[in-house]
């Protein structure tokens, strides 16, 4: 009798007291979002804003020179500012190809990084990684905007695609660690 009562209670919640079928298990598994193809700089900018806005704790940016058409735009700067000021322990990490953009005070992203030094960290890529052509923005380990060549607008965006985001986050982390000694040079150059 007790089994019948338990089954009745479970069924009242839409549950059954039986093993789940494979079809039910696959229905419940989260399906990564499809990738969106980007073909214009406007699409890249909008996707980058969406990805950055989805971040909860970490945004990682690989760019040759903080591309002004993407990262020096008021809407994205506002998203980054809200991200770092609105989330505990939030961090934005940026890897640049060279130091030229740092010495040029015209970029508003760099100016914001100077004001929010505990939240935004910029490093120059280690010499062995300076020839990388890709550019991307990753939020946490879930969302990504990726372009194979930073000098072109063509790319992909996945707003909920952990497998791809994690793959490139691992690459980013490797370059970030290798570039740690370069960070001291950037700090010295800022003084």
C-alpha positions, 0 to 999 in steps of 0.5 A: 500500500505504501508503494501505491501512495508514494507513486500517487504522490509522485504522479501528482507532481508529474513524476513517476516512480520508475526508471527514466527512459533514455528519451526523457534523459536526453530531453532534460540535458541542456543543449548548447546553443547554436552558433551565430555567424557574424559578417559585419563589424556591427554584428560583432559589436552587438554580439560582443556587448551581448556576451559581455553583458552575460558575464557573472565573474570573468570576461577574457578578451584577446585582441591585437589593439583593443579594436576601437570599432568594438571596444571603444564604444560607449555601449560596450564601455557601459556594459563593462563598467556595470559588470565590474561594479555590479558583481563581487570579484568581477574581473576583466582580463585583456591580452594585447598584441603590443604596447602601442595602444597603451601609450596612446591615451585616446582609447576610452577602454584604456582610460577606464582600465586606469581608473578601475585597476583592481577589476581590469587587467591588461597584459601584452602577449608573450613574444611566442604568442604575438603572431596569433591572428584570432580575436575573441571575447569570452564571458565566464566559460559559457559565451564567446564571440570569436573571429579567426582574423582580428582584421576581419569582421567574419566570425561566430558567436555562441551566447550559451556554448560552454564547450567552445567557450571553454576551449578558447578560455583554455587557450587564453589562460595559457597565453595569460600565464605565459604573459605574466612577466610581460605584465611587469613591463606594462606596469613600468610603462604606465608610471 
